[in-house]
């Protein structure tokens, strides 16, 4: 199965946690903002695009059956996810 770099990284971090986690908690760690990121401009646009790409990676992992919701969102916290057996197997 072909995974993007973001999908691989996100799946690895979710599996490494060893407990249900909010995938979005890892987004800034994967693509951190620059220390002096301006409110507008090409650097900001590139960072926002990278963050949106992580949402796509998150959805891709779900669509491919590599993660599943362990604890549904409750209005205060997002879905908490874990890797599926297929996700763990893919990681080796």
N, CA, C and O atoms as a MOPAC input file, in Angstrom:
PM7 MOZYME 1SCF
protein

 N      0.85200 1    -1.17600 1     0.00000 1
 C      0.00000 1     0.00000 1     0.00000 1
 C      0.89500 1     1.23500 1     0.00000 1
 O      1.84200 1     1.32900 1     0.78100 1
 N      0.58900 1     2.15900 1    -0.86700 1
 C      1.35100 1     3.39500 1    -0.94500 1
 C      0.78500 1     4.42900 1     0.01000 1
 O     -0.40900 1     4.73000 1    -0.01200 1
 N      1.65700 1     4.96800 1     0.84800 1
 C      1.27900 1     6.04000 1     1.76800 1
 C      2.16100 1     7.25000 1     1.49700 1
 O      3.33200 1     7.11900 1     1.14200 1
 N      1.57800 1     8.42200 1     1.66900 1
 C      2.38200 1     9.64200 1     1.57000 1
 C      3.28300 1     9.72600 1     2.80000 1
 O      3.08800 1     9.00900 1     3.78100 1
 N      4.24600 1    10.59500 1     2.72800 1
 C      5.15300 1    10.81400 1     3.85200 1
 C      4.36600 1    11.24200 1     5.10000 1
 O      4.63000 1    10.76600 1     6.20400 1
 N      3.40400 1    12.13900 1     4.90900 1
 C      2.58900 1    12.58700 1     6.04500 1
 C      1.76200 1    11.44500 1     6.61600 1
 O      1.63200 1    11.33000 1     7.83500 1
 N      1.19900 1    10.59800 1     5.75600 1
 C      0.42400 1     9.45600 1     6.23900 1
 C      1.30300 1     8.51000 1     7.05200 1
 O      0.90000 1     8.05000 1     8.12100 1
 N      2.49700 1     8.21900 1     6.55100 1
 C      3.41700 1     7.33300 1     7.27000 1
 C      3.78200 1     7.90300 1     8.63600 1
 O      3.75000 1     7.19600 1     9.64300 1
 N      4.12500 1     9.17500 1     8.65900 1
 C      4.52700 1     9.81200 1     9.91400 1
 C      3.37800 1     9.82500 1    10.90900 1
 O      3.56000 1     9.49800 1    12.08200 1
 N      2.20100 1    10.20100 1    10.44200 1
 C      1.04100 1    10.27600 1    11.32400 1
 C      0.66400 1     8.89400 1    11.86000 1
 O      0.37300 1     8.75300 1    13.04800 1
 N      0.66700 1     7.88800 1    11.01200 1
 C      0.36100 1     6.53100 1    11.45100 1
 C      1.38100 1     6.05700 1    12.48300 1
 O      1.01000 1     5.45800 1    13.49200 1
 N      2.64700 1     6.31900 1    12.24000 1
 C      3.69700 1     5.93800 1    13.17900 1
 C      3.47000 1     6.58500 1    14.54900 1
 O      3.56000 1     5.91100 1    15.57500 1
 N      3.17900 1     7.88000 1    14.56700 1
 C      2.98600 1     8.59400 1    15.83700 1
 C      1.74100 1     8.10200 1    16.58200 1
 O      1.75000 1     7.97700 1    17.80600 1
 N      0.68600 1     7.82900 1    15.83900 1
 C     -0.53900 1     7.30800 1    16.46200 1
 C     -0.25300 1     5.94800 1    17.08700 1
 O     -0.67300 1     5.68600 1    18.21400 1
 N      0.45100 1     5.08800 1    16.37600 1
 C      0.76700 1     3.75300 1    16.89200 1
 C      1.72400 1     3.84000 1    18.07900 1
 O      1.56700 1     3.11000 1    19.05800 1
 N      2.70100 1     4.71700 1    17.99600 1
 C      3.69700 1     4.86400 1    19.05000 1
 C      3.06900 1     5.29600 1    20.37100 1
 O      3.57200 1     4.95000 1    21.44000 1
 N      1.98000 1     6.04700 1    20.30400 1
 C      1.33400 1     6.54600 1    21.52500 1
 C      0.87600 1     5.40400 1    22.43000 1
 O      0.93900 1     5.52000 1    23.65400 1
 N      0.41700 1     4.30600 1    21.83700 1
 C     -0.01400 1     3.17200 1    22.63200 1
 C     -1.33600 1     3.36700 1    23.35500 1
 O     -1.69400 1     2.58200 1    24.23400 1
 N     -2.04900 1     4.40000 1    22.98900 1
 C     -3.36100 1     4.70100 1    23.58200 1
 C     -4.13700 1     5.53700 1    22.57600 1
 O     -3.54300 1     6.06100 1    21.63300 1
 N     -5.43800 1     5.67500 1    22.75000 1
 C     -6.20700 1     6.54400 1    21.84300 1
 C     -5.71200 1     7.99500 1    21.91900 1
 O     -5.52400 1     8.54500 1    23.00400 1
 N     -5.50800 1     8.59000 1    20.75800 1
 C     -4.99300 1     9.95700 1    20.68400 1
 C     -5.76300 1    10.76700 1    19.65400 1
 O     -6.38400 1    10.21800 1    18.74400 1
 N     -5.71100 1    12.07700 1    19.81400 1
 C     -6.24600 1    12.99100 1    18.79800 1
 C     -5.14600 1    13.19100 1    17.76300 1
 O     -4.09600 1    13.75300 1    18.07200 1
 N     -5.37900 1    12.74100 1    16.55600 1
 C     -4.36400 1    12.84200 1    15.50600 1
 C     -3.92200 1    14.28400 1    15.29200 1
 O     -2.75800 1    14.54400 1    14.98500 1
 N     -4.84400 1    15.20900 1    15.45400 1
 C     -4.51600 1    16.61900 1    15.22800 1
 C     -3.48900 1    17.14300 1    16.22900 1
 O     -2.84800 1    18.16100 1    15.96800 1
 N     -3.32000 1    16.47300 1    17.36400 1
 C     -2.31900 1    16.90200 1    18.34200 1
 C     -0.90200 1    16.81300 1    17.77800 1
 O      0.00800 1    17.46700 1    18.28900 1
 N     -0.70800 1    16.01700 1    16.74000 1
 C      0.61100 1    15.82500 1    16.16200 1
 C      0.91400 1    16.76500 1    15.00000 1
 O      2.05500 1    16.82800 1    14.54100 1
 N     -0.06900 1    17.48100 1    14.52900 1
 C      0.10800 1    18.28800 1    13.32000 1
 C      1.23500 1    19.31000 1    13.44800 1
 O      2.06700 1    19.42400 1    12.54800 1
 N      1.27300 1    20.05200 1    14.55200 1
 C      2.30800 1    21.08300 1    14.69500 1
 C      3.68200 1    20.46100 1    14.89000 1
 O      4.69100 1    21.09200 1    14.57200 1
 N      3.74400 1    19.24200 1    15.40300 1
 C      5.02200 1    18.56200 1    15.53800 1
 C      5.55700 1    18.07300 1    14.20600 1
 O      6.76700 1    18.05900 1    13.98300 1
 N      4.66000 1    17.67400 1    13.32700 1
 C      5.07500 1    17.18500 1    12.01000 1
 C      5.49700 1    18.34700 1    11.11600 1
 O      6.54100 1    18.29300 1    10.46500 1
 N      4.68900 1    19.38400 1    11.09200 1
 C      5.00900 1    20.59100 1    10.32100 1
 C      4.89700 1    21.79400 1    11.25100 1
 O      3.88400 1    22.49400 1    11.24000 1
 N      5.93700 1    22.04000 1    12.06100 1
 C      5.85900 1    23.14900 1    13.02200 1
 C      5.88400 1    24.51400 1    12.32700 1
 O      6.49200 1    24.67400 1    11.26900 1
 N      5.21900 1    25.48100 1    12.93500 1
 C      5.28900 1    26.83400 1    12.37500 1
 C      6.68400 1    27.41000 1    12.62300 1
 O      7.33800 1    27.07300 1    13.61100 1
 N      7.12000 1    28.26200 1    11.73700 1
 C      8.39200 1    28.95200 1    11.93800 1
 C      8.25300 1    29.86900 1    13.14900 1
 O      7.15600 1    30.35300 1    13.42600 1
 N      9.33800 1    30.11900 1    13.87200 1
 C      9.25500 1    30.95000 1    15.08100 1
 C      8.63800 1    32.32200 1    14.84000 1
 O      7.85700 1    32.79100 1    15.66800 1
 N      8.95900 1    32.96100 1    13.75600 1
 C      8.43900 1    34.30200 1    13.46700 1
 C      7.50200 1    34.26900 1    12.27000 1
 O      7.57700 1    35.13200 1    11.39500 1
 N      6.62600 1    33.28200 1    12.23000 1
 C      5.72200 1    33.12200 1    11.09600 1
 C      4.80600 1    34.33500 1    10.98600 1
 O      4.06700 1    34.64300 1    11.92100 1
 N      4.85200 1    35.02700 1     9.84600 1
 C      4.00000 1    36.21400 1     9.68500 1
 C      2.53000 1    35.82000 1     9.56200 1
 O      2.20300 1    34.68100 1     9.23000 1
 N      1.66600 1    36.76800 1     9.82900 1
 C      0.21400 1    36.54200 1     9.72000 1
 C     -0.22000 1    36.37500 1     8.26900 1
 O     -1.23700 1    35.73800 1     7.99400 1
 N      0.53900 1    36.93900 1     7.34800 1
 C      0.22900 1    36.84500 1     5.92300 1
 C      1.52300 1    36.64300 1     5.14600 1
 O      2.61200 1    36.95400 1     5.62900 1
 N      1.38300 1    36.12300 1     3.94700 1
 C      2.54000 1    35.98400 1     3.08000 1
 C      2.78200 1    34.54300 1     2.67600 1
 O      2.09000 1    33.63600 1     3.14100 1
 N      3.76600 1    34.33000 1     1.81000 1
 C      4.00600 1    33.00200 1     1.25200 1
 C      4.42800 1    31.96300 1     2.29600 1
 O      4.06400 1    30.79300 1     2.17500 1
 N      5.19000 1    32.37000 1     3.32000 1
 C      5.58100 1    31.39200 1     4.34000 1
 C      4.35800 1    30.89800 1     5.10500 1
 O      4.22000 1    29.70500 1     5.37600 1
 N      3.48700 1    31.81800 1     5.44200 1
 C      2.25100 1    31.45800 1     6.15100 1
 C      1.38200 1    30.57400 1     5.26400 1
 O      0.83900 1    29.57000 1     5.72400 1
 N      1.25200 1    30.94300 1     4.00900 1
 C      0.44100 1    30.15100 1     3.07900 1
 C      0.97700 1    28.73000 1     2.95200 1
 O      0.20000 1    27.77700 1     2.91700 1
 N      2.29800 1    28.58100 1     2.88200 1
 C      2.91000 1    27.25600 1     2.76500 1
 C      2.65200 1    26.42800 1     4.02000 1
 O      2.36400 1    25.23400 1     3.93100 1
 N      2.75300 1    27.05700 1     5.18600 1
 C      2.51700 1    26.34700 1     6.44200 1
 C      1.04700 1    25.91500 1     6.54700 1
 O      0.76200 1    24.78500 1     6.94200 1
 N      0.13200 1    26.79600 1     6.20200 1
 C     -1.29400 1    26.45900 1     6.23500 1
 C     -1.57800 1    25.30600 1     5.27900 1
 O     -2.33200 1    24.39300 1     5.61400 1
 N     -0.98700 1    25.34400 1     4.11100 1
 C     -1.17900 1    24.25700 1     3.15000 1
 C     -0.65200 1    22.92800 1     3.70900 1
 O     -1.26800 1    21.88200 1     3.50600 1
 N      0.47500 1    22.97100 1     4.40400 1
 C      1.02600 1    21.75400 1     5.01500 1
 C      0.07900 1    21.22500 1     6.09800 1
 O     -0.10800 1    20.01500 1     6.22300 1
 N     -0.51200 1    22.12600 1     6.87200 1
 C     -1.46500 1    21.71100 1     7.91000 1
 C     -2.70800 1    21.08300 1     7.28100 1
 O     -3.20800 1    20.06800 1     7.76700 1
 N     -3.19700 1    21.67700 1     6.21600 1
 C     -4.35800 1    21.10900 1     5.52500 1
 C     -4.01200 1    19.74900 1     4.91400 1
 O     -4.85200 1    18.85000 1     4.87400 1
 N     -2.77800 1    19.60200 1     4.44200 1
 C     -2.33100 1    18.32200 1     3.92400 1
 C     -2.35800 1    17.23900 1     4.98700 1
 O     -2.61900 1    16.07500 1     4.68300 1
 N     -2.09100 1    17.61200 1     6.23200 1
 C     -2.15500 1    16.64800 1     7.32600 1
 C     -3.58000 1    16.18700 1     7.58200 1
 O     -3.80200 1    15.02700 1     7.92800 1
 N     -4.54500 1    17.07700 1     7.41600 1
 C     -5.94900 1    16.64400 1     7.51600 1
 C     -6.25200 1    15.63000 1     6.42100 1
 O     -6.95500 1    14.64800 1     6.65800 1
 N     -5.72100 1    15.86700 1     5.22000 1
 C     -5.89800 1    14.90700 1     4.13900 1
 C     -5.24500 1    13.57400 1     4.46500 1
 O     -5.79800 1    12.51900 1     4.15600 1
 N     -4.07400 1    13.61300 1     5.08500 1
 C     -3.39100 1    12.37700 1     5.48300 1
 C     -4.21500 1    11.62900 1     6.52700 1
 O     -4.34200 1    10.40600 1     6.46800 1
 N     -4.76800 1    12.36200 1     7.47100 1
 C     -5.61900 1    11.77900 1     8.51800 1
 C     -6.83300 1    11.08600 1     7.88600 1
 O     -7.15800 1     9.95100 1     8.23400 1
 N     -7.48600 1    11.77100 1     6.96900 1
 C     -8.63600 1    11.17800 1     6.28200 1
 C     -8.21100 1     9.97600 1     5.44100 1
 O     -8.92900 1     8.97800 1     5.36900 1
 N     -7.04700 1    10.07500 1     4.80900 1
 C     -6.53900 1     8.96800 1     4.00600 1
 C     -6.29900 1     7.71700 1     4.84300 1
 O     -6.62300 1     6.61000 1     4.41300 1
 N     -5.73700 1     7.88700 1     6.03000 1
 C     -5.50800 1     6.74100 1     6.91300 1
 C     -6.82500 1     6.08400 1     7.30300 1
 O     -6.91700 1     4.85900 1     7.38000 1
 N     -7.83400 1     6.89700 1     7.54500 1
 C     -9.15100 1     6.36200 1     7.89200 1
 C     -9.76800 1     5.63700 1     6.69300 1
 O    -10.27700 1     4.52500 1     6.83400 1
 N     -9.72100 1     6.26100 1     5.52500 1
 C    -10.29900 1     5.65700 1     4.31500 1
 C     -9.61100 1     4.34200 1     3.94600 1
 O    -10.24600 1     3.44000 1     3.40000 1
 N     -8.32100 1     4.23400 1     4.24200 1
 C     -7.57300 1     3.01700 1     3.93900 1
 C     -7.71000 1     1.95900 1     5.03300 1
 O     -7.14300 1     0.87200 1     4.92500 1
 N     -8.46000 1     2.27700 1     6.07600 1
 C     -8.67900 1     1.31700 1     7.15400 1
 C     -7.46800 1     1.10200 1     8.04400 1
 O     -7.31200 1     0.03300 1     8.63300 1
 N     -6.60500 1     2.11500 1     8.14700 1
 C     -5.38800 1     1.97500 1     8.93300 1
 C     -5.50800 1     2.55200 1    10.33400 1
 O     -4.69100 1     2.25100 1    11.20400 1
 N     -6.51800 1     3.37700 1    10.55600 1
 C     -6.83300 1     3.88200 1    11.89100 1
 C     -8.33700 1     3.75800 1    12.09300 1
 O     -9.10200 1     3.64400 1    11.13500 1
 N     -8.74500 1     3.78400 1    13.36800 1
 C    -10.16500 1     3.76500 1    13.68800 1
 C    -10.41000 1     4.60000 1    14.92600 1
 O     -9.51100 1     4.82100 1    15.73700 1
 N    -11.64000 1     5.05800 1    15.05600 1
 C    -12.01900 1     5.85500 1    16.21100 1
 C    -12.22500 1     4.92200 1    17.40000 1
 O    -13.01900 1     3.98300 1    17.33700 1
 N    -11.50500 1     5.19200 1    18.47600 1
 C    -11.64800 1     4.42000 1    19.71000 1
 C    -12.57500 1     5.13500 1    20.68600 1
 O    -13.32800 1     4.50300 1    21.42700 1
 N    -12.50600 1     6.48100 1    20.67300 1
 C    -13.35000 1     7.29600 1    21.54300 1
 C    -13.92200 1     8.41600 1    20.67900 1
 O    -13.18400 1     9.30000 1    20.24600 1
 N    -15.23000 1     8.38600 1    20.42500 1
 C    -15.83000 1     9.41800 1    19.57200 1
 C    -15.73700 1    10.82000 1    20.18600 1
 O    -15.69200 1    10.98500 1    21.40600 1
 N    -15.71000 1    11.81100 1    19.31300 1
 C    -15.71400 1    13.20900 1    19.75100 1
 C    -16.95400 1    13.46900 1    20.59300 1
 O    -18.01300 1    12.88200 1    20.37400 1
 N    -16.79300 1    14.37200 1    21.57000 1
 C    -17.91500 1    14.65500 1    22.46100 1
 C    -18.29000 1    16.13300 1    22.49900 1
 O    -19.05500 1    16.55600 1    23.36600 1
 N    -17.77300 1    16.89900 1    21.59100 1
 C    -18.07400 1    18.33300 1    21.57700 1
 C    -16.98800 1    19.14900 1    22.25300 1
 O    -16.83900 1    20.33700 1    21.96800 1
 N    -16.22900 1    18.53000 1    23.14300 1
 C    -15.10800 1    19.21900 1    23.79200 1
 C    -13.77000 1    18.66100 1    23.34100 1
 O    -12.76900 1    19.37700 1    23.31300 1
 N    -13.75300 1    17.39100 1    22.99200 1
 C    -12.52500 1    16.76700 1    22.50600 1
 C    -12.80900 1    16.10400 1    21.16100 1
 O    -13.92500 1    15.64900 1    20.90700 1
 N    -11.78800 1    16.05300 1    20.30000 1
 C    -11.98100 1    15.41400 1    18.99100 1
 C    -11.99700 1    13.89100 1    19.13000 1
 O    -11.76300 1    13.34800 1    20.21000 1
 N    -12.27900 1    13.21900 1    18.01400 1
 C    -12.17100 1    11.76100 1    17.99400 1
 C    -10.77200 1    11.36600 1    18.45200 1
 O     -9.78000 1    11.99800 1    18.09000 1
 N    -10.71500 1    10.30800 1    19.25500 1
 C     -9.42900 1     9.72900 1    19.63000 1
 C     -9.28800 1     8.44000 1    18.84000 1
 O    -10.19400 1     7.60700 1    18.83200 1
 N     -8.16400 1     8.27800 1    18.18200 1
 C     -7.98300 1     7.17400 1    17.25000 1
 C     -6.84700 1     6.26100 1    17.68400 1
 O     -5.97700 1     6.63800 1    18.46900 1
 N     -6.88500 1     5.04700 1    17.14800 1
 C     -5.84300 1     4.04600 1    17.33000 1
 C     -5.59100 1     3.39900 1    15.97100 1
 O     -6.44400 1     3.46600 1    15.08600 1
 N     -4.43300 1     2.77800 1    15.80200 1
 C     -4.22400 1     2.05200 1    14.54400 1
 C     -5.04500 1     0.77100 1    14.53800 1
 O     -5.27700 1     0.16500 1    15.58400 1
 N     -5.47300 1     0.37300 1    13.37600 1
 C     -6.15500 1    -0.91300 1    13.22600 1
 C     -5.07600 1    -2.00000 1    13.13400 1
 O     -3.88200 1    -1.70300 1    13.09200 1
 N     -5.51300 1    -3.25200 1    13.10400 1
 C     -4.56200 1    -4.34800 1    12.90500 1
 C     -3.80300 1    -4.14800 1    11.59600 1
 O     -2.60000 1    -4.40000 1    11.52200 1
 N     -4.51600 1    -3.69100 1    10.56300 1
 C     -3.87300 1    -3.45000 1     9.26800 1
 C     -2.82900 1    -2.33500 1     9.38100 1
 O     -1.75700 1    -2.42300 1     8.78300 1
 N     -3.14400 1    -1.29700 1    10.14400 1
 C     -2.19900 1    -0.19400 1    10.34400 1
 C     -0.95200 1    -0.65200 1    11.08100 1
 O      0.16200 1    -0.28200 1    10.71200 1
 N     -1.13600 1    -1.46000 1    12.12700 1
 C      0.00500 1    -1.98900 1    12.86500 1
 C      0.84900 1    -2.91400 1    11.99200 1
 O      2.07900 1    -2.87500 1    12.03000 1
 N      0.16600 1    -3.74600 1    11.20400 1
 C      0.87200 1    -4.68000 1    10.31400 1
 C      1.70300 1    -3.91500 1     9.28300 1
 O      2.82300 1    -4.31400 1     8.96200 1
 N      1.15700 1    -2.82800 1     8.77400 1
 C      1.87700 1    -2.03900 1     7.77300 1
 C      3.15000 1    -1.44800 1     8.35400 1
 O      4.15800 1    -1.31800 1     7.65800 1
 N      3.10100 1    -1.09300 1     9.62300 1
 C      4.27500 1    -0.52300 1    10.27700 1
 C      5.33000 1    -1.58600 1    10.57800 1
 O      6.50000 1    -1.27400 1    10.79700 1
 N      4.89600 1    -2.84400 1    10.58400 1
 C      5.84400 1    -3.93700 1    10.84000 1
 C      5.89200 1    -4.23200 1    12.26600 1
 O      6.63100 1    -5.12200 1    12.68700 1

